[in-house]
């Protein structure tokens, strides 16, 4: 379970951080102003974007 603060850190960092949504690797594109939702897209071909709850994202260690 990820927190808004960490999502914002990942977005502002030049480093690549692996993040998953329901076990699938995703890129984080943006986070909502209230920090509840994030816009993500799948890593790889087919860059369809979707909004998901920040709490449903997980950082791969």
ChimeraX attribute file (.defattr): number of C-alpha atoms within 10 A of each C-alpha:
attribute: neighborCount
match mode: 1-to-1
recipient: residues
	/A:1	10
	/A:2	14
	/A:3	15
	/A:4	19
	/A:5	10
	/A:6	12
	/A:7	23
	/A:8	15
	/A:9	10
	/A:10	18
	/A:11	16
	/A:12	9
	/A:13	10
	/A:14	8
	/A:15	8
	/A:16	9
	/A:17	15
	/A:18	15
	/A:19	21
	/A:20	19
	/A:21	20
	/A:22	9
	/A:23	10
	/A:24	11
	/A:25	19
	/A:26	22
	/A:27	21
	/A:28	25
	/A:29	14
	/A:30	15
	/A:31	20
	/A:32	13
	/A:33	9
	/A:34	7
	/A:35	16
	/A:36	13
	/A:37	19
	/A:38	23
	/A:39	17
	/A:40	23
	/A:41	19
	/A:42	17
	/A:43	16
	/A:44	9
	/A:45	7
	/A:46	8
	/A:47	12
	/A:48	9
	/A:49	14
	/A:50	13
	/A:51	15
	/A:52	15
	/A:53	18
	/A:54	23
	/A:55	16
	/A:56	14
	/A:57	24
	/A:58	20
	/A:59	15
	/A:60	10
	/A:61	6
